[in-house]
Structure formats: C-alpha cells, structure tokens
Amino acid sequence: MSLSPSALKVQHALNFIGMRLEVVELPSSTRTSAEAALAVGCQVGQIAKSIVFKTFTTQQPVLVIASGHNRVDEQIISSLVREPITKADADFVRLRTGFAIGGVPPVGHTVPLQTFIDQDLFQYDEIWAAAGTPHAVFRLTPADLLRMTGAQVITITS
C-alpha cells in the first residue's frame, strides 16, 4: 500500500535516522487520542500525542509528546523554557513542523523543536505516534521515542 505524501515524509525521516518502524495509514481517523486508540486497538494512554506550543516572547516552537489521557500543565512547560507559552495555531504548527494539527509526528519537522516527553508513556511496552496525517500512525517503544527525539522526559501534569 502506498502512503500519502505526508506519511511518506515521516517514513523517510524514520528510515533516515535508522529507525526500523513502519508508518501505516488507516481508514479511520487518528486525529484525537481516543480515535487513534480505537483505530489501533490500544489504551488511550498508549497514544503519544504531539502538542505544539509557541513561546510568548521569542515565538519558538515547543513540542510536548504526551500520553493520550494526560493534559499538559502549561505552567510546567513555561518554567522549563523560561518564558510563557501558548498553544500554537494551525498556521504556526504547519510552518514550523511541516504537518497539520492532528498528524504531527515526533520526527521529520521543518525546523528543530525543543521537545519534552511525558514520563507516563514509559509505563507501556509499546506506544503509537502520529505519522504526518490524521490517518497515519506508527508503533514504537518509549525508548525508541526518546532515542529519535533526544527529548527531555518530564512530568507534564501537576
């Protein structure tokens, strides 16, 4: 099965960094954590959702990869980046990542992103991440996620 251009971009990014992981496109939506969990047959917590924030002063992108059932405490992220943040709008997300909201993967972005990973993802043997579109995902381990992003693992909820 051939992949859409955005999903193929993620597959190429994974291949480029030496990750032997397979992007799959599904007929049902994976835009939300609940939809993704239903589509792949896992728990909502196993969905590694990508949320892009924008720093208030410097206008820099910040990626938080959160467990699907968690809500990001923006104060925690603000303290780590040392300035207030706001959730990024669709245009900012597309410009800085190269992907639309609902399909932002952990790799393959237009520009490097400061990235944080929710420590709650590490309770699972396998997790699922977005792969470029609201219908594309790939299975990986939390260790894979850490290796591919070089992110800081943090508690994202208060």
Stockholm file with secondary structure:
# STOCKHOLM 1.0

chainA/1-158         MSLSPSALKVQHALNFIGMRLEVVELPSSTRTSAEAALAVGCQVGQIAKSIVFKTFTTQQPVLVIASGHNRVDEQIISSLVREPITKADADFVRLRTGFAIGGVPPVGHTVPLQTFIDQDLFQYDEIWAAAGTPHAVFRLTPADLLRMTGAQVITITS
#=GR chainA/1-158 SS CCCCHHHHHHHHHHHHTTCCCCEEECSSCCSSHHHHHHHHTSCGGGEEEEEEEEETTTCCEEEEEEETTCCCCHHHHHHHHTSCEEECCHHHHHHHHSSCTTCCCSSCCSSCCEEEEEGGGGGSSCEEEECSSTTEEEEECHHHHHHHHCCEEECCCC
#=GC SS_cons         CCCCHHHHHHHHHHHHTTCCCCEEECSSCCSSHHHHHHHHTSCGGGEEEEEEEEETTTCCEEEEEEETTCCCCHHHHHHHHTSCEEECCHHHHHHHHSSCTTCCCSSCCSSCCEEEEEGGGGGSSCEEEECSSTTEEEEECHHHHHHHHCCEEECCCC
//
